[in-house]
Amino acid sequence: MRLAAATLCLSLMSAPTLAALQRGTKAPDFATTGSVGGKEFKLNLKDQLKKGPVVLYFFPKAFTEGCTLEARAFSQAMPEFKKAGAQVIGLSADDLPTLKRFSKEECRDAFPVATATPEVIKAYDVVLKQKPSLTSRTSYVIARDGRIVMVHDDLKWNEHVSKSLAAVRSLKR
């Protein structure tokens, strides 16, 4: 099992993906089910944007090494995102029971994670080319007006938080 997970992680890191949605594009609205702190809730992007900018980050698979490290990094940075007036929402193709556990254990109750439906995955063009049942690792920063102001598409997790935070902070200027 560990060998399979390690092989998946290495194969995911070996080839870049390209996000189709570009800066300035209107972010597609969607509704799905998510979890924060292990509690289920309905999530609608349009409603979230009423509160301020949204960092929408897609991750391939809960409880894999890169996704766990990325979730923990977003969790640690939540005070800075809140200070900048932004929300963070993680999305993956994982099922809701898995995301409920992930929201408590790895996101540390700090932000919601939700199910990326096939329609959302297609709308945001985040199909992982190497393994179509997963999403790519792509972060979008969406301004309050619904326009995408930053896209970071890289299977390496380590710059998603810093680039997203910088983009959110630039909205305040």
N, C-alpha and C positions, 0 to 999 in steps of 0.2 A: 504494500500500500504506500509506504513512504517513498519507495523507488518510483512508483507511478506519479506521485505528487511532485517529486523532484524533477522528473522528466517533463511533466507538464509545465512547471515553472521555467525550466530552461528553454523549452520550445516557445513559450510565450515571450521570453525576453529576446529571442534571436531575430525577430523580424518586426520592423516598425509597421504601424498602421497609420492610416490617414483619415482624419475626420472630414466629413463632407461639409459640415456646417461651418461657415466662415464668420469672422468678425463682421458685425453689422447686420447679420441675418436675424430675422425674427425667430425666437425660440418656439418650437412647436409646443402648444399647450397639451397637457395630458392629465389624466387622473389614474391613480393606482392605489394599492394598499401597501402600507408600510408599518414600521415599528420603531418606536423610540422607548428606550428603557424596557424593552420586552413587551410593551403594550401596543396593540394593533390600532391603527387609525387610517382614515382615508386621506390621501394626499392629492392636491390639485395644484399644479404649478401656478396658474393664474391667481389663486388665493394666496399662495406663498409670496408672490411678487408684490402684493399689496403691502406687505410688511417691510419690503426693501429688497436689495439685490440678493440673488441666489447663486450659490456655488453648487452646481449640479455635477457630481463626479460619478462616473461609471467605473465599476471595478469588475474584473472577471469572475472571481469565485470566493465567497466567504470562507474564512478559515484557512486560506492558503497563505504562505509566508508574506508575499508582497502585499496582498490585500489586508492582512492583519496589521502589518507595519504601517500601511497608509491610513487605515482607520484609526490607529492609535495616534498617529501624527496629527490628523485632523482633530481628534479628540483633545489633544494637548493644546492645539492652537485655537480652540473655540472661544476662549476669552478675547483673543485678538479679533476674530471674525465678528463677534458680538459688538465689540467696541467700534468696529468699522460699520456696524449696522447690517451685517449680512448673515444669511443663514446658510448652512451646509446641508445638503441632502445627498446621500449615497444611493446609487441604483445598481442592481445587478440582476441577472436572470435567475438567481436563487429563489427557492420557494419561500413562502412567508414563515413557516416554522424555523427554517434555518436563519432567516434574517432576524427573527425575534431573539434568538440566542446570540447572534452576532452583535445586535444592537446593545445588548447588556454586557457581553463578555469583552468585545474588542472595541466597540465605539464608546463604551463606558458611559452609556446613557446620555452622551453629550449632544447627539444629533440623530436625526432619523435616517434610516435606510429603508428602501422600498423596492418592490419588485418591478423590474423593467420588463414590461410586457413586450411581446414580439412587435407590436405597433410602435411602441416607444423606441425600441432598439432600431427599427427601420427608420423612423422619423429623424432620429439623431445620428443615424449612420454609424452605429457603434458595434456592428457585428465584428467579432474577432475573426479575421479571415482564416487563421490557422485552425480554429475550432469554433464553427458557427453557432454552437449551442451556448457560447459565452459572449460577454460583451468585451470590447477593448477597454483599455484603461485610458479614459478620456475625461478631462475636466473642462467644464464650461463655466464661465462667469456670465451671469445674465443680469443686466441692469434692470432697474425697476420698470422701465418702459417695455421690457420684454426682448430687448436687443442683446445679442451675444457680443460681449466686449472682450472676451479672451477665450482662446481654445488652446489646451495643452494636451496633445495626443502622444503618449509615450508609455510603453509597457513598464518602464522602470518607474517605480512609485515615488522616488525620493524628491522630485521637484514639484509635484502636483500641489502640495500645500503652500509652499513659498510663492509659487507663481500665481496661484489663485488669490492668496492674501494680498500680494502686490497689486493685482488687478482691482480687487475690491477697494483697497485704499486709494487707488488712483481715481475712483469714482467720486470720492469726497472732495477732490481738489476743484 
